[in-house]
Amino acid sequence: MKYIDQIPHFSHPQHKLKFEYTEIPFKCDGCGEIGIGSHYKCGPCDFDLHMHCALPSPSFCHPFYTKCSFQFMPRPPGGVPRYCNACEKDVTGFVYHCKACGFDLHPCCAKLPMVLDDGEVKLYLEKKLSSPCHRCGRKGRSWSYRSACRKYNLHVACVKEMLVESWHEIYFRRSGVGYRKLETKIPSLKGTLLQTHHRRKGKGKVQKCCEMAALALQFVISAVLGDPTTLIAGVIGSLMSN
């Protein structure tokens, strides 16, 4: 998809925002969530927006909520704490809200692809899991991605938690007299995925299963970060192995 090189945006009237691509994670100034890859940025002001936040749909309907009509809002309505019905995380900025049902979705959660397919791994977005999540071992909870073979299941909430754990201080860490920028790194897979279902498998099968689970995780992370592309999944894969 081709995007306009520069756009004006109501949330940053001082300057136009320029289309950029980055392999370094950023915090979106619209929704407050993490991003990577394609986005719009104001360099002088260090202002970043996910593609979904920079170019939102005024309204849309979601297959999981057929009776809802979600409207884009620059801030959560009602002046009370709200959470995203997709990932169960707090809503602090841009949001899609259904007035009739009271449901809320982060812009990137609202636009999560129903299918992630790179030709080798195909993952389907599910409203609730019927099998345990590889991360937490629980069913249900938030929206999830399930592989076509039904062996790999990951809650969207769990993927976000992995990112938060790795980037607890996304930009800055106290260092002596001031602050310094952190090196951003996607969390390692070591210790993050449950391996109990591998115990009865041979060594070769275990390795292959873990490789496929890692590939699945790469694509779910890239989708959660707002750029569900093969390119970004590859970047994330290289960062995960560092």
N, C-alpha and C positions, 0 to 999 in steps of 0.2 A: 504494500500500500504506500502511495506517495503522499507526503504531508507538506503543507505550506511551510516555507522556510522561516517566516516570522509572523507572529500573530499578536494583536492586542488582547489583553485579558482584564476583566473587571477587578480581579483580586490584586492586580499589580499595575495600576494606571500610569506609574512613573515612566516605564519603558516597555517597548515591545519585547516579547519573549521569542527566543531563537530556538529552532529545532536542533537538538543535539543527541548524540549517542554516546553513552559512557559505560565502561565496564566497572566503574567504581560506584558502589551503592550510595544513594542519596536519600535524604528525608524530604518527602513531598510537603511543600508549604501550603497545599490545599487541604488534603485530608489528614496529614500528619503521619502517614504510613511510609514504610520503606519502599524504595524504588530502585530500578537498575535498567540500563539499556536506553531505548528511545524515550525522550522526554522533551519538555520545553523549559528553557532556562534564561534567566537574566543574569549574565555574568557579573556586571558591576555590583549588583545587589545580592548575589549568591541566593537567588530565588529559583526554586525548582518546582515543576508540576509534572505528575504522571501524564501520559497521553490522555488517559480517561478523565483526568481532572481538568486538563487544559481544554479539551474538546468534548465536554459532556453532552449527553442527549438531554433535552429539556424534560422528557418523560420516556418511560419504557415499561414494558411488561416482562416478567420473568417466568420461564416455564415451571418453576417450582411454586409460584404463587399466581395461579391463573386468574384469581379474582381481584388481584391488586393492581393498582396503577401507581408506579413510583415516580415521584417528581424530584428533580435535582434541586438541592438547597445548599447555599454557601455555608450554612451553619446548622447544627442540630436544632430542631424546633422544640418549643416548650420550656426552655430554660432548665431542664432536668437532665440528669445523666442518662445517656442512651448507649445501647450496644448494637453491634452489627449482627443481624440474624444469620449471616453466613459463617463468620469466624468467631463470634461471641466476644470480640474485643471492643473496647470503648470507641465510641464515635466522638471525635473532637473537632472535626472540620467539615469539609465537603461531604455530602451524604445524599443518597437517594432515599426518600421517605414516602411511605404510603399513608396518607391521612386517614383512610377508612380503617385500616388494620393496625396502624401504629408501627409497622415493620420498618427497619432501617437497614441499608446496605452501604458499606464503603464503595466508592466508585470502582476500584479494582476488583472487589469481591462481586459486585453487580455484573461485571463484564468478564468474569472467569469463563473460559471456553467450556462448553459442555463436553467437548472431546479434545484430548491432547494426543496427537498422533505424529510420530517422527518416522514411521515406516517400520520400526522395530518394536516399539512399545506403544500401546494404545491405552489411554486412561480415560475413564468416564466420570464426570461429575455426578455425585449422588447427594441427595438431601440428607440421608442417614445411612450409616454402614450397617450391614447385617453380619459382618465378620469383624474380628478385632483389628484395630489400627496397629500398624507396625511400630508406631512411636509409643503409644500409651497403653496398648492392649485392650482398650475399651471399644465398645460399639457405640452407635448413636452419636451423641454430641453434635459437633458442627458439620457443615458440608464437608464432603470428602471426595477424594479421587480414588477410584478402584480400577485396577488393570483388567483387561479383557479376560485374562486367564484366572482372575479372582484371587491371585496369590498376593498381590500388593495393594494395601489399603493405607491411605494417609489422610487424617483429618486436616483440613485447612487450618484449623486452630493450632494443631500440633506443629505444623510447618512454621507458622508465625512465631510460636513459642521458641522453636529452635533458633530462629533468626534473632529474636530478642535476647535470648541467652548468650548468643555469640556477640551481639552488638549492644550490650547493656548500656554502654556509653557510646552511642553511634558516632558522634563526632569528636568529643573531647574527653580527656582524662586529666585530672589534676596532676600537675607535674612541677614541683618546686614553686617557682614564683608565678607561674601562670598555667595556661592550658596548651596542649599540643594535639594535633590531629592524630586520630588513631588510624592504623592500617586496618582497612576493612577486609574481612575474610568470611566467606560462607562457612558455616559450621561443618566440622568434620563428621563423617558418618560414624566414626568409632564411638560405640556406646550409645548411639541415638536410636538405632532400630532394634526391635526385639528379635532375637534369633532362636527362640524356643522351637519354632517349627522346622528348624534346620537340623535338629539333633540326630535324627534318624537317617540323614542323607549322607552319601559318600562325600569325600573331600571335594572332588571336582564339581559335583552337583551343588554343594554349598557355595563354592566360589562363584559359579554361574548365577545362582539365585541371588547372591549378594550384589553381583554386578548389575543384574536387571533391576533389583530394588534401588540401587544407587542411581541408575539411569532414570527410573520413574521419579525418584525424589528430585533430580535435577529439573525435570520438566514441571513438576508441581511448584517448586520454588520459583522458577522463572515466571509462571503464571501468577502466583501470589504477588510477586514484585512488579507486576504490571506490564511485562513484556514476554508473552508466551511464545518465543521463537526458538528455532533450532540453534541459532547463533548464540543467543543468551544462555541457553541450556548448556552449550559447549563451554562457554566462559565459566559458568557456575561449576561445571564438572572439573575444570582445571583448578579453580579456587578451592574446591572441596578436597582435592588431593594434595594441596600444599601443606 
